[in-house]
Amino acid sequence: MTGRGIVDVNLIFKIAAVGILVSVVSQVLKQSGREEQAYLATLAGLILVLFWLIPCISDLFDSIRSLFAL
């Protein structure tokens, strides 16, 4: 992120959009009898969101470390 310590609102909207998209794709795939592909689509969405959140979590731990001067 930018080091501001505040989660960007755009990131929240991106995560929500990925969640909606993944749920629609998953439901369509399940209805067509492709449960394996639905599972993989859900897993891909989760991994994408985790890659977006890793820098935020790192910034959080850095802020906590500097707060307690560890």
PDB file of N, CA, C, O and CB in Angstrom:
ATOM      1  N   MET A   1       0.847  -1.177   0.000  1.00  0.00           N
ATOM      2  CA  MET A   1       0.000   0.000   0.000  1.00  0.00           C
ATOM      3  C   MET A   1       0.893   1.242   0.000  1.00  0.00           C
ATOM      4  O   MET A   1       2.033   1.204  -0.464  1.00  0.00           O
ATOM      5  CB  MET A   1      -0.964  -0.003   1.225  1.00  0.00           C
ATOM      6  N   THR A   2       0.367   2.311   0.515  1.00  0.00           N
ATOM      7  CA  THR A   2       1.114   3.558   0.486  1.00  0.00           C
ATOM      8  C   THR A   2       1.711   3.914   1.835  1.00  0.00           C
ATOM      9  O   THR A   2       2.333   4.967   1.968  1.00  0.00           O
ATOM     10  CB  THR A   2       0.230   4.671   0.020  1.00  0.00           C
ATOM     11  N   GLY A   3       1.540   3.070   2.830  1.00  0.00           N
ATOM     12  CA  GLY A   3       2.118   3.341   4.126  1.00  0.00           C
ATOM     13  C   GLY A   3       1.303   4.290   4.978  1.00  0.00           C
ATOM     14  O   GLY A   3       1.786   4.752   6.012  1.00  0.00           O
ATOM     15  N   ARG A   4       0.093   4.592   4.578  1.00  0.00           N
ATOM     16  CA  ARG A   4      -0.740   5.506   5.344  1.00  0.00           C
ATOM     17  C   ARG A   4      -1.310   4.863   6.595  1.00  0.00           C
ATOM     18  O   ARG A   4      -1.705   5.562   7.529  1.00  0.00           O
ATOM     19  CB  ARG A   4      -1.859   6.022   4.487  1.00  0.00           C
ATOM     20  N   GLY A   5      -1.358   3.551   6.622  1.00  0.00           N
ATOM     21  CA  GLY A   5      -1.910   2.872   7.774  1.00  0.00           C
ATOM     22  C   GLY A   5      -3.423   2.698   7.689  1.00  0.00           C
ATOM     23  O   GLY A   5      -4.027   2.077   8.564  1.00  0.00           O
ATOM     24  N   ILE A   6      -4.026   3.234   6.659  1.00  0.00           N
ATOM     25  CA  ILE A   6      -5.467   3.119   6.483  1.00  0.00           C
ATOM     26  C   ILE A   6      -5.723   2.299   5.232  1.00  0.00           C
ATOM     27  O   ILE A   6      -5.116   2.525   4.185  1.00  0.00           O
ATOM     28  CB  ILE A   6      -6.146   4.522   6.387  1.00  0.00           C
ATOM     29  N   VAL A   7      -6.629   1.345   5.358  1.00  0.00           N
ATOM     30  CA  VAL A   7      -6.963   0.517   4.209  1.00  0.00           C
ATOM     31  C   VAL A   7      -7.682   1.379   3.182  1.00  0.00           C
ATOM     32  O   VAL A   7      -8.632   2.092   3.505  1.00  0.00           O
ATOM     33  CB  VAL A   7      -7.836  -0.702   4.628  1.00  0.00           C
ATOM     34  N   ASP A   8      -7.224   1.304   1.962  1.00  0.00           N
ATOM     35  CA  ASP A   8      -7.802   2.085   0.879  1.00  0.00           C
ATOM     36  C   ASP A   8      -9.217   1.592   0.593  1.00  0.00           C
ATOM     37  O   ASP A   8      -9.465   0.387   0.562  1.00  0.00           O
ATOM     38  CB  ASP A   8      -6.924   1.998  -0.392  1.00  0.00           C
ATOM     39  N   VAL A   9     -10.135   2.518   0.385  1.00  0.00           N
ATOM     40  CA  VAL A   9     -11.530   2.163   0.124  1.00  0.00           C
ATOM     41  C   VAL A   9     -11.641   1.391  -1.185  1.00  0.00           C
ATOM     42  O   VAL A   9     -12.500   0.519  -1.321  1.00  0.00           O
ATOM     43  CB  VAL A   9     -12.416   3.428   0.077  1.00  0.00           C
ATOM     44  N   ASN A  10     -10.783   1.705  -2.145  1.00  0.00           N
ATOM     45  CA  ASN A  10     -10.810   0.978  -3.415  1.00  0.00           C
ATOM     46  C   ASN A  10     -10.513  -0.504  -3.226  1.00  0.00           C
ATOM     47  O   ASN A  10     -11.071  -1.346  -3.930  1.00  0.00           O
ATOM     48  CB  ASN A  10      -9.810   1.584  -4.388  1.00  0.00           C
ATOM     49  N   LEU A  11      -9.638  -0.823  -2.281  1.00  0.00           N
ATOM     50  CA  LEU A  11      -9.335  -2.223  -1.999  1.00  0.00           C
ATOM     51  C   LEU A  11     -10.566  -2.948  -1.476  1.00  0.00           C
ATOM     52  O   LEU A  11     -10.813  -4.097  -1.843  1.00  0.00           O
ATOM     53  CB  LEU A  11      -8.189  -2.332  -0.990  1.00  0.00           C
ATOM     54  N   ILE A  12     -11.330  -2.296  -0.632  1.00  0.00           N
ATOM     55  CA  ILE A  12     -12.552  -2.904  -0.109  1.00  0.00           C
ATOM     56  C   ILE A  12     -13.540  -3.159  -1.236  1.00  0.00           C
ATOM     57  O   ILE A  12     -14.181  -4.209  -1.277  1.00  0.00           O
ATOM     58  CB  ILE A  12     -13.189  -2.008   0.967  1.00  0.00           C
ATOM     59  N   PHE A  13     -13.667  -2.197  -2.156  1.00  0.00           N
ATOM     60  CA  PHE A  13     -14.569  -2.390  -3.289  1.00  0.00           C
ATOM     61  C   PHE A  13     -14.082  -3.498  -4.220  1.00  0.00           C
ATOM     62  O   PHE A  13     -14.890  -4.248  -4.767  1.00  0.00           O
ATOM     63  CB  PHE A  13     -14.718  -1.090  -4.066  1.00  0.00           C
ATOM     64  N   LYS A  14     -12.772  -3.604  -4.401  1.00  0.00           N
ATOM     65  CA  LYS A  14     -12.225  -4.677  -5.231  1.00  0.00           C
ATOM     66  C   LYS A  14     -12.524  -6.044  -4.626  1.00  0.00           C
ATOM     67  O   LYS A  14     -12.903  -6.979  -5.332  1.00  0.00           O
ATOM     68  CB  LYS A  14     -10.713  -4.500  -5.407  1.00  0.00           C
ATOM     69  N   ILE A  15     -12.351  -6.148  -3.318  1.00  0.00           N
ATOM     70  CA  ILE A  15     -12.609  -7.417  -2.639  1.00  0.00           C
ATOM     71  C   ILE A  15     -14.090  -7.778  -2.744  1.00  0.00           C
ATOM     72  O   ILE A  15     -14.435  -8.937  -2.974  1.00  0.00           O
ATOM     73  CB  ILE A  15     -12.174  -7.341  -1.155  1.00  0.00           C
ATOM     74  N   ALA A  16     -14.956  -6.793  -2.576  1.00  0.00           N
ATOM     75  CA  ALA A  16     -16.395  -7.050  -2.710  1.00  0.00           C
ATOM     76  C   ALA A  16     -16.748  -7.477  -4.130  1.00  0.00           C
ATOM     77  O   ALA A  16     -17.557  -8.386  -4.322  1.00  0.00           O
ATOM     78  CB  ALA A  16     -17.201  -5.801  -2.322  1.00  0.00           C
ATOM     79  N   ALA A  17     -16.150  -6.831  -5.122  1.00  0.00           N
ATOM     80  CA  ALA A  17     -16.425  -7.188  -6.514  1.00  0.00           C
ATOM     81  C   ALA A  17     -15.960  -8.604  -6.831  1.00  0.00           C
ATOM     82  O   ALA A  17     -16.654  -9.352  -7.520  1.00  0.00           O
ATOM     83  CB  ALA A  17     -15.751  -6.197  -7.457  1.00  0.00           C
ATOM     84  N   VAL A  18     -14.789  -8.967  -6.330  1.00  0.00           N
ATOM     85  CA  VAL A  18     -14.295 -10.328  -6.550  1.00  0.00           C
ATOM     86  C   VAL A  18     -15.214 -11.330  -5.861  1.00  0.00           C
ATOM     87  O   VAL A  18     -15.498 -12.390  -6.419  1.00  0.00           O
ATOM     88  CB  VAL A  18     -12.843 -10.478  -6.031  1.00  0.00           C
ATOM     89  N   GLY A  19     -15.677 -11.014  -4.671  1.00  0.00           N
ATOM     90  CA  GLY A  19     -16.583 -11.913  -3.966  1.00  0.00           C
ATOM     91  C   GLY A  19     -17.890 -12.129  -4.713  1.00  0.00           C
ATOM     92  O   GLY A  19     -18.377 -13.255  -4.814  1.00  0.00           O
ATOM     93  N   ILE A  20     -18.452 -11.055  -5.231  1.00  0.00           N
ATOM     94  CA  ILE A  20     -19.703 -11.177  -5.993  1.00  0.00           C
ATOM     95  C   ILE A  20     -19.468 -11.975  -7.270  1.00  0.00           C
ATOM     96  O   ILE A  20     -20.251 -12.863  -7.606  1.00  0.00           O
ATOM     97  CB  ILE A  20     -20.276  -9.780  -6.333  1.00  0.00           C
ATOM     98  N   LEU A  21     -18.392 -11.659  -7.978  1.00  0.00           N
ATOM     99  CA  LEU A  21     -18.096 -12.352  -9.229  1.00  0.00           C
ATOM    100  C   LEU A  21     -17.843 -13.838  -8.999  1.00  0.00           C
ATOM    101  O   LEU A  21     -18.344 -14.680  -9.744  1.00  0.00           O
ATOM    102  CB  LEU A  21     -16.890 -11.718  -9.909  1.00  0.00           C
ATOM    103  N   VAL A  22     -17.075 -14.153  -7.981  1.00  0.00           N
ATOM    104  CA  VAL A  22     -16.771 -15.556  -7.688  1.00  0.00           C
ATOM    105  C   VAL A  22     -18.027 -16.308  -7.280  1.00  0.00           C
ATOM    106  O   VAL A  22     -18.202 -17.463  -7.669  1.00  0.00           O
ATOM    107  CB  VAL A  22     -15.715 -15.659  -6.582  1.00  0.00           C
ATOM    108  N   SER A  23     -18.895 -15.688  -6.515  1.00  0.00           N
ATOM    109  CA  SER A  23     -20.110 -16.385  -6.107  1.00  0.00           C
ATOM    110  C   SER A  23     -21.033 -16.648  -7.299  1.00  0.00           C
ATOM    111  O   SER A  23     -21.653 -17.709  -7.374  1.00  0.00           O
ATOM    112  CB  SER A  23     -20.847 -15.577  -5.043  1.00  0.00           C
ATOM    113  N   VAL A  24     -21.129 -15.699  -8.227  1.00  0.00           N
ATOM    114  CA  VAL A  24     -21.961 -15.912  -9.418  1.00  0.00           C
ATOM    115  C   VAL A  24     -21.378 -17.016 -10.286  1.00  0.00           C
ATOM    116  O   VAL A  24     -22.098 -17.911 -10.727  1.00  0.00           O
ATOM    117  CB  VAL A  24     -22.090 -14.610 -10.232  1.00  0.00           C
ATOM    118  N   VAL A  25     -20.069 -16.953 -10.533  1.00  0.00           N
ATOM    119  CA  VAL A  25     -19.422 -17.979 -11.355  1.00  0.00           C
ATOM    120  C   VAL A  25     -19.545 -19.343 -10.696  1.00  0.00           C
ATOM    121  O   VAL A  25     -19.788 -20.340 -11.376  1.00  0.00           O
ATOM    122  CB  VAL A  25     -17.940 -17.634 -11.590  1.00  0.00           C
ATOM    123  N   SER A  26     -19.381 -19.396  -9.399  1.00  0.00           N
ATOM    124  CA  SER A  26     -19.475 -20.657  -8.679  1.00  0.00           C
ATOM    125  C   SER A  26     -20.878 -21.247  -8.771  1.00  0.00           C
ATOM    126  O   SER A  26     -21.033 -22.451  -8.974  1.00  0.00           O
ATOM    127  CB  SER A  26     -19.085 -20.461  -7.223  1.00  0.00           C
ATOM    128  N   GLN A  27     -21.882 -20.420  -8.624  1.00  0.00           N
ATOM    129  CA  GLN A  27     -23.263 -20.911  -8.714  1.00  0.00           C
ATOM    130  C   GLN A  27     -23.593 -21.401 -10.120  1.00  0.00           C
ATOM    131  O   GLN A  27     -24.259 -22.423 -10.284  1.00  0.00           O
ATOM    132  CB  GLN A  27     -24.245 -19.810  -8.305  1.00  0.00           C
ATOM    133  N   VAL A  28     -23.133 -20.683 -11.118  1.00  0.00           N
ATOM    134  CA  VAL A  28     -23.380 -21.113 -12.503  1.00  0.00           C
ATOM    135  C   VAL A  28     -22.700 -22.448 -12.777  1.00  0.00           C
ATOM    136  O   VAL A  28     -23.286 -23.338 -13.394  1.00  0.00           O
ATOM    137  CB  VAL A  28     -22.879 -20.047 -13.504  1.00  0.00           C
ATOM    138  N   LEU A  29     -21.464 -22.582 -12.315  1.00  0.00           N
ATOM    139  CA  LEU A  29     -20.747 -23.839 -12.538  1.00  0.00           C
ATOM    140  C   LEU A  29     -21.381 -24.994 -11.766  1.00  0.00           C
ATOM    141  O   LEU A  29     -21.440 -26.115 -12.271  1.00  0.00           O
ATOM    142  CB  LEU A  29     -19.281 -23.689 -12.134  1.00  0.00           C
ATOM    143  N   LYS A  30     -21.848 -24.736 -10.565  1.00  0.00           N
ATOM    144  CA  LYS A  30     -22.500 -25.798  -9.789  1.00  0.00           C
ATOM    145  C   LYS A  30     -23.798 -26.234 -10.440  1.00  0.00           C
ATOM    146  O   LYS A  30     -24.115 -27.423 -10.454  1.00  0.00           O
ATOM    147  CB  LYS A  30     -22.768 -25.331  -8.360  1.00  0.00           C
ATOM    148  N   GLN A  31     -24.549 -25.291 -10.978  1.00  0.00           N
ATOM    149  CA  GLN A  31     -25.816 -25.623 -11.628  1.00  0.00           C
ATOM    150  C   GLN A  31     -25.604 -26.432 -12.905  1.00  0.00           C
ATOM    151  O   GLN A  31     -26.466 -27.220 -13.296  1.00  0.00           O
ATOM    152  CB  GLN A  31     -26.590 -24.351 -11.946  1.00  0.00           C
ATOM    153  N   SER A  32     -24.462 -26.238 -13.550  1.00  0.00           N
ATOM    154  CA  SER A  32     -24.185 -26.991 -14.770  1.00  0.00           C
ATOM    155  C   SER A  32     -23.463 -28.305 -14.486  1.00  0.00           C
ATOM    156  O   SER A  32     -23.059 -29.009 -15.411  1.00  0.00           O
ATOM    157  CB  SER A  32     -23.359 -26.149 -15.722  1.00  0.00           C
ATOM    158  N   GLY A  33     -23.304 -28.631 -13.212  1.00  0.00           N
ATOM    159  CA  GLY A  33     -22.716 -29.912 -12.841  1.00  0.00           C
ATOM    160  C   GLY A  33     -21.198 -29.933 -12.837  1.00  0.00           C
ATOM    161  O   GLY A  33     -20.600 -31.004 -12.930  1.00  0.00           O
ATOM    162  N   ARG A  34     -20.575 -28.798 -12.733  1.00  0.00           N
ATOM    163  CA  ARG A  34     -19.103 -28.727 -12.729  1.00  0.00           C
ATOM    164  C   ARG A  34     -18.626 -28.243 -11.363  1.00  0.00           C
ATOM    165  O   ARG A  34     -18.131 -27.126 -11.217  1.00  0.00           O
ATOM    166  CB  ARG A  34     -18.581 -27.777 -13.860  1.00  0.00           C
ATOM    167  N   GLU A  35     -18.788 -29.107 -10.375  1.00  0.00           N
ATOM    168  CA  GLU A  35     -18.435 -28.740  -9.009  1.00  0.00           C
ATOM    169  C   GLU A  35     -16.940 -28.516  -8.839  1.00  0.00           C
ATOM    170  O   GLU A  35     -16.522 -27.664  -8.054  1.00  0.00           O
ATOM    171  CB  GLU A  35     -18.900 -29.808  -8.053  1.00  0.00           C
ATOM    172  N   GLU A  36     -16.130 -29.282  -9.577  1.00  0.00           N
ATOM    173  CA  GLU A  36     -14.678 -29.138  -9.447  1.00  0.00           C
ATOM    174  C   GLU A  36     -14.222 -27.761  -9.922  1.00  0.00           C
ATOM    175  O   GLU A  36     -13.397 -27.114  -9.277  1.00  0.00           O
ATOM    176  CB  GLU A  36     -13.955 -30.238 -10.242  1.00  0.00           C
ATOM    177  N   GLN A  37     -14.765 -27.321 -11.055  1.00  0.00           N
ATOM    178  CA  GLN A  37     -14.399 -26.002 -11.560  1.00  0.00           C
ATOM    179  C   GLN A  37     -14.920 -24.898 -10.649  1.00  0.00           C
ATOM    180  O   GLN A  37     -14.273 -23.861 -10.502  1.00  0.00           O
ATOM    181  CB  GLN A  37     -14.935 -25.809 -12.974  1.00  0.00           C
ATOM    182  N   ALA A  38     -16.080 -25.110 -10.038  1.00  0.00           N
ATOM    183  CA  ALA A  38     -16.613 -24.126  -9.091  1.00  0.00           C
ATOM    184  C   ALA A  38     -15.687 -24.004  -7.884  1.00  0.00           C
ATOM    185  O   ALA A  38     -15.430 -22.904  -7.394  1.00  0.00           O
ATOM    186  CB  ALA A  38     -18.041 -24.519  -8.638  1.00  0.00           C
ATOM    187  N   TYR A  39     -15.197 -25.133  -7.418  1.00  0.00           N
ATOM    188  CA  TYR A  39     -14.257 -25.123  -6.301  1.00  0.00           C
ATOM    189  C   TYR A  39     -12.971 -24.384  -6.678  1.00  0.00           C
ATOM    190  O   TYR A  39     -12.447 -23.600  -5.886  1.00  0.00           O
ATOM    191  CB  TYR A  39     -13.937 -26.560  -5.859  1.00  0.00           C
ATOM    192  N   LEU A  40     -12.467 -24.636  -7.880  1.00  0.00           N
ATOM    193  CA  LEU A  40     -11.243 -23.968  -8.324  1.00  0.00           C
ATOM    194  C   LEU A  40     -11.454 -22.470  -8.511  1.00  0.00           C
ATOM    195  O   LEU A  40     -10.553 -21.684  -8.219  1.00  0.00           O
ATOM    196  CB  LEU A  40     -10.748 -24.586  -9.625  1.00  0.00           C
ATOM    197  N   ALA A  41     -12.618 -22.062  -8.989  1.00  0.00           N
ATOM    198  CA  ALA A  41     -12.904 -20.630  -9.135  1.00  0.00           C
ATOM    199  C   ALA A  41     -12.946 -19.951  -7.771  1.00  0.00           C
ATOM    200  O   ALA A  41     -12.434 -18.843  -7.606  1.00  0.00           O
ATOM    201  CB  ALA A  41     -14.241 -20.415  -9.876  1.00  0.00           C
ATOM    202  N   THR A  42     -13.552 -20.615  -6.802  1.00  0.00           N
ATOM    203  CA  THR A  42     -13.601 -20.070  -5.449  1.00  0.00           C
ATOM    204  C   THR A  42     -12.198 -19.968  -4.851  1.00  0.00           C
ATOM    205  O   THR A  42     -11.854 -18.973  -4.213  1.00  0.00           O
ATOM    206  CB  THR A  42     -14.497 -20.939  -4.556  1.00  0.00           C
ATOM    207  N   LEU A  43     -11.411 -20.987  -5.061  1.00  0.00           N
ATOM    208  CA  LEU A  43     -10.036 -20.985  -4.554  1.00  0.00           C
ATOM    209  C   LEU A  43      -9.206 -19.893  -5.220  1.00  0.00           C
ATOM    210  O   LEU A  43      -8.406 -19.233  -4.557  1.00  0.00           O
ATOM    211  CB  LEU A  43      -9.379 -22.354  -4.780  1.00  0.00           C
ATOM    212  N   ALA A  44      -9.388 -19.697  -6.514  1.00  0.00           N
ATOM    213  CA  ALA A  44      -8.652 -18.644  -7.228  1.00  0.00           C
ATOM    214  C   ALA A  44      -9.033 -17.257  -6.706  1.00  0.00           C
ATOM    215  O   ALA A  44      -8.170 -16.394  -6.553  1.00  0.00           O
ATOM    216  CB  ALA A  44      -8.926 -18.730  -8.744  1.00  0.00           C
ATOM    217  N   GLY A  45     -10.322 -17.041  -6.431  1.00  0.00           N
ATOM    218  CA  GLY A  45     -10.752 -15.767  -5.870  1.00  0.00           C
ATOM    219  C   GLY A  45     -10.166 -15.524  -4.494  1.00  0.00           C
ATOM    220  O   GLY A  45      -9.764 -14.407  -4.169  1.00  0.00           O
ATOM    221  N   LEU A  46     -10.120 -16.560  -3.694  1.00  0.00           N
ATOM    222  CA  LEU A  46      -9.542 -16.442  -2.357  1.00  0.00           C
ATOM    223  C   LEU A  46      -8.059 -16.113  -2.417  1.00  0.00           C
ATOM    224  O   LEU A  46      -7.579 -15.263  -1.666  1.00  0.00           O
ATOM    225  CB  LEU A  46      -9.756 -17.730  -1.574  1.00  0.00           C
ATOM    226  N   ILE A  47      -7.336 -16.774  -3.300  1.00  0.00           N
ATOM    227  CA  ILE A  47      -5.897 -16.517  -3.434  1.00  0.00           C
ATOM    228  C   ILE A  47      -5.649 -15.099  -3.932  1.00  0.00           C
ATOM    229  O   ILE A  47      -4.725 -14.434  -3.465  1.00  0.00           O
ATOM    230  CB  ILE A  47      -5.250 -17.537  -4.392  1.00  0.00           C
ATOM    231  N   LEU A  48      -6.461 -14.629  -4.874  1.00  0.00           N
ATOM    232  CA  LEU A  48      -6.319 -13.267  -5.382  1.00  0.00           C
ATOM    233  C   LEU A  48      -6.502 -12.236  -4.271  1.00  0.00           C
ATOM    234  O   LEU A  48      -5.722 -11.290  -4.155  1.00  0.00           O
ATOM    235  CB  LEU A  48      -7.326 -13.012  -6.501  1.00  0.00           C
ATOM    236  N   VAL A  49      -7.533 -12.428  -3.462  1.00  0.00           N
ATOM    237  CA  VAL A  49      -7.792 -11.493  -2.366  1.00  0.00           C
ATOM    238  C   VAL A  49      -6.677 -11.561  -1.325  1.00  0.00           C
ATOM    239  O   VAL A  49      -6.285 -10.532  -0.774  1.00  0.00           O
ATOM    240  CB  VAL A  49      -9.153 -11.795  -1.708  1.00  0.00           C
ATOM    241  N   LEU A  50      -6.172 -12.741  -1.055  1.00  0.00           N
ATOM    242  CA  LEU A  50      -5.074 -12.864  -0.092  1.00  0.00           C
ATOM    243  C   LEU A  50      -3.824 -12.141  -0.576  1.00  0.00           C
ATOM    244  O   LEU A  50      -3.119 -11.527   0.225  1.00  0.00           O
ATOM    245  CB  LEU A  50      -4.756 -14.336   0.166  1.00  0.00           C
ATOM    246  N   PHE A  51      -3.537 -12.204  -1.876  1.00  0.00           N
ATOM    247  CA  PHE A  51      -2.392 -11.465  -2.407  1.00  0.00           C
ATOM    248  C   PHE A  51      -2.584  -9.964  -2.267  1.00  0.00           C
ATOM    249  O   PHE A  51      -1.610  -9.232  -2.086  1.00  0.00           O
ATOM    250  CB  PHE A  51      -2.164 -11.822  -3.869  1.00  0.00           C
ATOM    251  N   TRP A  52      -3.814  -9.497  -2.347  1.00  0.00           N
ATOM    252  CA  TRP A  52      -4.075  -8.075  -2.152  1.00  0.00           C
ATOM    253  C   TRP A  52      -3.939  -7.688  -0.685  1.00  0.00           C
ATOM    254  O   TRP A  52      -3.542  -6.563  -0.379  1.00  0.00           O
ATOM    255  CB  TRP A  52      -5.468  -7.715  -2.662  1.00  0.00           C
ATOM    256  N   LEU A  53      -4.263  -8.604   0.229  1.00  0.00           N
ATOM    257  CA  LEU A  53      -4.258  -8.280   1.652  1.00  0.00           C
ATOM    258  C   LEU A  53      -2.897  -8.448   2.332  1.00  0.00           C
ATOM    259  O   LEU A  53      -2.666  -7.870   3.394  1.00  0.00           O
ATOM    260  CB  LEU A  53      -5.260  -9.132   2.351  1.00  0.00           C
ATOM    261  N   ILE A  54      -2.007  -9.220   1.744  1.00  0.00           N
ATOM    262  CA  ILE A  54      -0.712  -9.463   2.378  1.00  0.00           C
ATOM    263  C   ILE A  54       0.054  -8.172   2.656  1.00  0.00           C
ATOM    264  O   ILE A  54       0.603  -8.037   3.749  1.00  0.00           O
ATOM    265  CB  ILE A  54       0.125 -10.372   1.505  1.00  0.00           C
ATOM    266  N   PRO A  55       0.120  -7.211   1.721  1.00  0.00           N
ATOM    267  CA  PRO A  55       0.818  -5.954   2.062  1.00  0.00           C
ATOM    268  C   PRO A  55       0.140  -5.186   3.201  1.00  0.00           C
ATOM    269  O   PRO A  55       0.822  -4.552   4.007  1.00  0.00           O
ATOM    270  CB  PRO A  55       0.898  -5.057   0.830  1.00  0.00           C
ATOM    271  N   CYS A  56      -1.185  -5.237   3.276  1.00  0.00           N
ATOM    272  CA  CYS A  56      -1.890  -4.550   4.369  1.00  0.00           C
ATOM    273  C   CYS A  56      -1.580  -5.198   5.710  1.00  0.00           C
ATOM    274  O   CYS A  56      -1.387  -4.506   6.710  1.00  0.00           O
ATOM    275  CB  CYS A  56      -3.408  -4.559   4.123  1.00  0.00           C
ATOM    276  N   ILE A  57      -1.532  -6.511   5.731  1.00  0.00           N
ATOM    277  CA  ILE A  57      -1.222  -7.225   6.969  1.00  0.00           C
ATOM    278  C   ILE A  57       0.219  -6.943   7.377  1.00  0.00           C
ATOM    279  O   ILE A  57       0.512  -6.788   8.562  1.00  0.00           O
ATOM    280  CB  ILE A  57      -1.452  -8.748   6.801  1.00  0.00           C
ATOM    281  N   SER A  58       1.111  -6.877   6.406  1.00  0.00           N
ATOM    282  CA  SER A  58       2.506  -6.550   6.699  1.00  0.00           C
ATOM    283  C   SER A  58       2.624  -5.144   7.285  1.00  0.00           C
ATOM    284  O   SER A  58       3.359  -4.932   8.250  1.00  0.00           O
ATOM    285  CB  SER A  58       3.364  -6.668   5.426  1.00  0.00           C
ATOM    286  N   ASP A  59       1.904  -4.186   6.706  1.00  0.00           N
ATOM    287  CA  ASP A  59       1.909  -2.821   7.244  1.00  0.00           C
ATOM    288  C   ASP A  59       1.353  -2.782   8.664  1.00  0.00           C
ATOM    289  O   ASP A  59       1.848  -2.038   9.511  1.00  0.00           O
ATOM    290  CB  ASP A  59       1.094  -1.889   6.339  1.00  0.00           C
ATOM    291  N   LEU A  60       0.326  -3.583   8.920  1.00  0.00           N
ATOM    292  CA  LEU A  60      -0.257  -3.646  10.265  1.00  0.00           C
ATOM    293  C   LEU A  60       0.763  -4.141  11.277  1.00  0.00           C
ATOM    294  O   LEU A  60       0.907  -3.561  12.353  1.00  0.00           O
ATOM    295  CB  LEU A  60      -1.491  -4.558  10.276  1.00  0.00           C
ATOM    296  N   PHE A  61       1.477  -5.219  10.932  1.00  0.00           N
ATOM    297  CA  PHE A  61       2.476  -5.746  11.858  1.00  0.00           C
ATOM    298  C   PHE A  61       3.633  -4.768  12.045  1.00  0.00           C
ATOM    299  O   PHE A  61       4.172  -4.652  13.146  1.00  0.00           O
ATOM    300  CB  PHE A  61       3.004  -7.089  11.360  1.00  0.00           C
ATOM    301  N   ASP A  62       4.016  -4.068  10.986  1.00  0.00           N
ATOM    302  CA  ASP A  62       5.072  -3.057  11.127  1.00  0.00           C
ATOM    303  C   ASP A  62       4.620  -1.922  12.048  1.00  0.00           C
ATOM    304  O   ASP A  62       5.404  -1.422  12.854  1.00  0.00           O
ATOM    305  CB  ASP A  62       5.466  -2.493   9.745  1.00  0.00           C
ATOM    306  N   SER A  63       3.366  -1.522  11.924  1.00  0.00           N
ATOM    307  CA  SER A  63       2.839  -0.465  12.792  1.00  0.00           C
ATOM    308  C   SER A  63       2.790  -0.915  14.245  1.00  0.00           C
ATOM    309  O   SER A  63       3.122  -0.150  15.150  1.00  0.00           O
ATOM    310  CB  SER A  63       1.444  -0.042  12.332  1.00  0.00           C
ATOM    311  N   ILE A  64       2.380  -2.147  14.463  1.00  0.00           N
ATOM    312  CA  ILE A  64       2.333  -2.670  15.839  1.00  0.00           C
ATOM    313  C   ILE A  64       3.744  -2.783  16.405  1.00  0.00           C
ATOM    314  O   ILE A  64       3.978  -2.470  17.573  1.00  0.00           O
ATOM    315  CB  ILE A  64       1.625  -4.052  15.881  1.00  0.00           C
ATOM    316  N   ARG A  65       4.681  -3.231  15.577  1.00  0.00           N
ATOM    317  CA  ARG A  65       6.073  -3.352  16.033  1.00  0.00           C
ATOM    318  C   ARG A  65       6.635  -1.984  16.394  1.00  0.00           C
ATOM    319  O   ARG A  65       7.312  -1.849  17.413  1.00  0.00           O
ATOM    320  CB  ARG A  65       6.948  -4.017  14.947  1.00  0.00           C
ATOM    321  N   SER A  66       6.369  -0.969  15.581  1.00  0.00           N
ATOM    322  CA  SER A  66       6.904   0.368  15.900  1.00  0.00           C
ATOM    323  C   SER A  66       6.175   0.992  17.081  1.00  0.00           C
ATOM    324  O   SER A  66       6.754   1.786  17.822  1.00  0.00           O
ATOM    325  CB  SER A  66       6.798   1.293  14.680  1.00  0.00           C
ATOM    326  N   LEU A  67       4.896   0.634  17.261  1.00  0.00           N
ATOM    327  CA  LEU A  67       4.150   1.164  18.398  1.00  0.00           C
ATOM    328  C   LEU A  67       4.733   0.688  19.712  1.00  0.00           C
ATOM    329  O   LEU A  67       4.868   1.462  20.660  1.00  0.00           O
ATOM    330  CB  LEU A  67       2.691   0.766  18.306  1.00  0.00           C
ATOM    331  N   PHE A  68       5.077  -0.589  19.764  1.00  0.00           N
ATOM    332  CA  PHE A  68       5.641  -1.142  20.991  1.00  0.00           C
ATOM    333  C   PHE A  68       7.171  -1.116  20.993  1.00  0.00           C
ATOM    334  O   PHE A  68       7.796  -1.607  21.932  1.00  0.00           O
ATOM    335  CB  PHE A  68       5.153  -2.564  21.185  1.00  0.00           C
ATOM    336  N   ALA A  69       7.767  -0.554  19.960  1.00  0.00           N
ATOM    337  CA  ALA A  69       9.220  -0.397  19.821  1.00  0.00           C
ATOM    338  C   ALA A  69       9.950  -1.718  20.025  1.00  0.00           C
ATOM    339  O   ALA A  69      10.879  -1.826  20.826  1.00  0.00           O
ATOM    340  CB  ALA A  69       9.739   0.638  20.817  1.00  0.00           C
ATOM    341  N   LEU A  70       9.502  -2.713  19.279  1.00  0.00           N
ATOM    342  CA  LEU A  70      10.139  -4.034  19.373  1.00  0.00           C
ATOM    343  C   LEU A  70      11.210  -4.186  18.327  1.00  0.00           C
ATOM    344  O   LEU A  70      11.856  -5.231  18.252  1.00  0.00           O
ATOM    345  CB  LEU A  70       9.108  -5.149  19.224  1.00  0.00           C
TER     346      LEU A  70
END
